[in-house]
Amino acid sequence: KIKSFESIATVKSAMGDARIEFRFVAPDARQLVQSMPGGRGIIEMGSVGAIAWMGEPGRARAIDPKLAQEMSGGGDLQTMVHSLDTRFENFISLGKIAVNGRDAWKIAMTPKGSPASQAWTVLIDALNTTVLGIDIPAPPKDLAANAPEPSGQSIRFTDWQSVEVPAGAKAGRMLGFRSATIEAGGMKTELAYTKVAVDTLEPGAIAPPAKIEPAPTAR
């Protein structure tokens, strides 16, 4: 029911530092802006209705709107942990385990449209129901010769706080984590969120670039 959402995170990894900004304005405007590690440029992706684009600022190209929604939405962990009930199905309790010294329910869940063999695992704090972690299985191995062995991902969330809201409004139980750690293939990525805000953007805050080049044609 939110009218808008925005988050800003700094990213630290072996490849260097980066920054990720995600914004959403109801009903169908999304924007993901990411600086590449080591200062290697900025990539922007967005969609407003049937218009979707991706590229460096000032050099945007048209892309499939469905692809833009999937990729930009997937780039935001904050909204993902708050929409597990719409993105997943077949929730099965696997009992309790300890996560960073806290009791947590371990629950298997399957991305909608995926086979049961590709079930993810979510770890939910038994005391306050915040999400402490998500484990993502490795995708099926590419059958091509010499294809690299795929690896799964382990994501852990900490430092849950109330989200930012407009002056005079109350956040209530609207919470956002301020730290996330992603481990995959022996590499660790750490995200620190400097902003997690709800209903702070006005309608029309996300607009397509003034110039969008046509999508490249297949040869």
Salt bridges, closest charged atoms under 4 A:
GLU6 OE2 - LYS195 NZ 3.49
ASP17 OD2 - LYS12 NZ 3.35
GLU21 OE2 - ARG19 NE 2.80
GLU56 OE1 - ARG59 NH1 3.99
ASP125 OD2 - ARG102 NE 2.39
ASP135 OD1 - ARG156 NH1 3.03
GLU149 OE1 - LYS141 NZ 3.57
GLU213 OE2 - LYS211 NZ 3.34
